[in-house]
Amino acid sequence: MIIQFKHKEKNYEADLSKPLDLSIPLFSGDQNPNAFHIDNPLFEPIKVGTFIGSVLAGGGCNCENLKLNAHGNGTHTECVGHISKERITINKTLKNFFAISQVISLLPQQLENGDFMVMNESIAKHYNPMADAVVIRTLPNNESKKMNQYSGNNPTYLEPTLGEFLANNQVKHLLVDLPSVDREEDGGALATHHAFWQYPTNTRLDATISELIFVNNEIVDGFYLLNLQIASFESDASPSKPVLYKIKEL
């Protein structure tokens, strides 16, 4: 299916039959990335009386209970409810599921304390105002990101002023291949989250952050149509499936 659309007074075309999936498949058990010491996801057949929800175990159909935590078990998208005192949910705040996104590959810098950080100046050099969403691929990039055990390892994070820069440029969606845009242990500050959502002074309810994505090396830096898919969870975050489509200006 070929679609045509207008964005900021320019016309574009995209082929919806050629998706580029940024989500990491989620399995029951430990064959997933994991962060913040959160338990591994568990998928197991329901048992009610003599019924078991497994055809292999003798049931008439497969019916599993799914136990997971969106924030630590794989690709997820969160809203400002992640840091707000008010209960704000991703299902109520994410209403527009398409955006023009810019994929940007960046090399984190090592700080004096040994931390690795994606710096604001590096994103500012590459960001184009045409983009309503920014996808950050950190370098080096390899398949191990699909199974990295981040808990207790102080993974790379973003400089808080980077979040402020994107907010000031009206970027609605920030997607990263990291477990969090903030430091693993920061005393609860979550400075980049606050800066991007401008909470609580000028809260951007329609802005989202997606974490633990994976951007295949075959996806070149540049502009794409983003389709941000979530489950309709009335929670601050949901497992998600961000999908890119190549675009062509007409």
N, C-alpha and C positions, 0 to 999 in steps of 0.2 A: 504494500500500500504506500503510495506516494502522497504526501501532504504538502500544501503550500501555506505559508503564514507570513504575517508582517510583524516586524519587531523594530521599534525605534525608527520608523519611516522607511525601512528597507524590507524587501521581499526575499523569502528564503524557501528552500525545498528540503524535505527530509524523507528518507525511505524507512518506514516503520517496520519493514520486514528484516532489517539488519540491526538488531539491538546490540549494544555493548554493555553487558551487565557488570556493575561495580560491586555487587553483593558477594559475600563469602558464604558458600553453602554451610548450613548448620546441621550437625549430626548429634545424635545422642552419645554422650560420653566425652572423652578427652581429645577427640580429633578435630579440635577447633581452636581458634585463638581464645585466650582467656586473660581477663584483667581484674584488678582490684580484689583478688582472692575470692571471687564469686564462684559458687559451686558450678560444676559442669552441667550443661543441659541434660535432661533425662526424659526420654520418650519410652513409655511402657504401656502395654495393653491394659485396658480397664478390666477389672474383675468384679462381677456382680452375681452373687450366688454361684450357680454352676456355669455362668457365661464367662468367657474370656475373649477379649477383643483381639484375637490373633488367629488367622486361618491356619498357620503352621502348628499352633497349639491345639487345634481342633475346633476353633470358633467358626461361625459362619461368615464373619467379616473381620476386617482389621479396624480397630478403634483404639487409638492411643491417647493417653493423658500426656500432655506436654508440660514439662517443668523447666522454666528458663528465666533468666534475668536479662532484659534487653541491653542493659548498660555494659555487661561484661562478657556476654556469650556470643557476640558476633556483630554483623552490620546492623546498625540501628540509627533511628532518627529521633531527635529530642527537641522539645520546645522549651520556652522559658520556665515552664512549670518545674523543670529540673532544679531550679535554684530559687523559686519564688515561695513566699509564705502562703500565698493563695494557691488553691488547687486549680491548675491550668493544665489542660490535656492536649496532647498532640492531635487527637481526632477533631477537636473543636477549633484548633488554631490553624492547622494546615488545610487550606481550602483550594489553593491553586497548585496543581501537581506538575505543571510544565514551566520550564524556565530556560533561558539561554545561559549556558554554563561555559566557563573557561577552565580547561585543564592546564595546570601549571606544575611543572616538576621543579622541586627546590631541594637544595642540599642544606641540611641543618648545620648550624655552627656549634662548636663546643665552647662552653663557657668556662671561666676560671675554676668553678666548683665541680667541673666534670660533666655537668648536664649538657644535653644536646637540645638546641632550640631552633625553630624556624623563625627567622627574624622578619620584622616588619619591613625593613628596607628591601629585602629580597622580593617580597610580594609586590611592593609598591613599584618596583622596576618593571614588572611584567603585567600587572593588572590593566585590563582594558575596560573602560566604562560601558562598553556594549554588554558586558556580562551582568546578569542578575544573580548568578550562582558561581561559586568558585570551588573547583575540585583540586585539592593539593595532593600531589604524589611526592612523597619524600624519597630521596636518593641516599644510598643505592636502593633499587627496587627489585625484589625477588619473590619467588613463590612461598618462601618461608613465612611471609606475613600472614598467610592463610592459617597458620598453626602456632604462631608465636605465643609463648607463655610470658606475658608482660608483668604479671603480679610480682611485686617486690623488686623489679628491675629498673625502676625509674626511667621509663621510655621517653623518647622525644616528645616535646610539646611546643606550643606556639607562644610567641611573645605577646603579652596582653595588648600592646599597641597595634598589633596586626588585627585583632578583633575590632578595635576601635576604628582603624582605617577602613575596614570592609563595611562597618556599620555607617560610617560617614559617607561612603560611596553608595549607600542603599543596596548593598548586596543582601539578598533575602536568604540565601542558602549557602552554608559553608560545609564542605564535605572533606574529610581527612582520612588517611589510611593509618591513623594512630588510635590508640584506645581512648584518648581524651585530648582536647585542645589545651588542657591545663596539666600542670605537674601532678604526678601520682600522689604525692603527699605535699600539700601546701597549706595545711592548717585550716582547710575549709574555705580558703579565699576564692577559688575558682575565678580568678581575675579575667581570664580571656572570655569565659562564658559571660560574665557580667558586662564586659566591654562590648561584645558582639550584640548582646540583647539589650544593652543600655538600661539594664535593670538596677535600681527601681525608678530612676528619675525620668526616663523617657522610653519606657518599655516597648520593645518591638514584638508584639504578639504574633505576627505572621512570619517571623524569621525562625529558621531551623538550623540545627547542627547535626550532621551525620558523621558517625565515627566508625572505625574498623571496616572501612571499605577496602577494596583492592582494585588498583588501576593497572590492568595488564600493560606490559611494555609495548604491545602492538598499538595501543591507543596513543596517538601522538598529541603533543601539546597543541592547544587551539580551541576552537569554539564548537559546541555541540548543543543539541536540544536535549535537555534533561527531563526525564519523567521520574518523579520521586514517588514511589509506591510504599504505602504503609498498611498495616492492619488497623482496623477501626477501634483501637484501644483507647478507653478513657483513662489514660495514664500519661505521665510526663514524657514517655518514650515508647517506641514500638520497634520491633524488628522491621527492617525495611529492605527494599529492593530498588536502589537507584539505577536507572538505565539511561545510557546515552545513545544518541543517534547523530550520525554525521549530518552536517547541514551544508547547503550550497546556496550562495547568493544568486538571485535571479536578475 
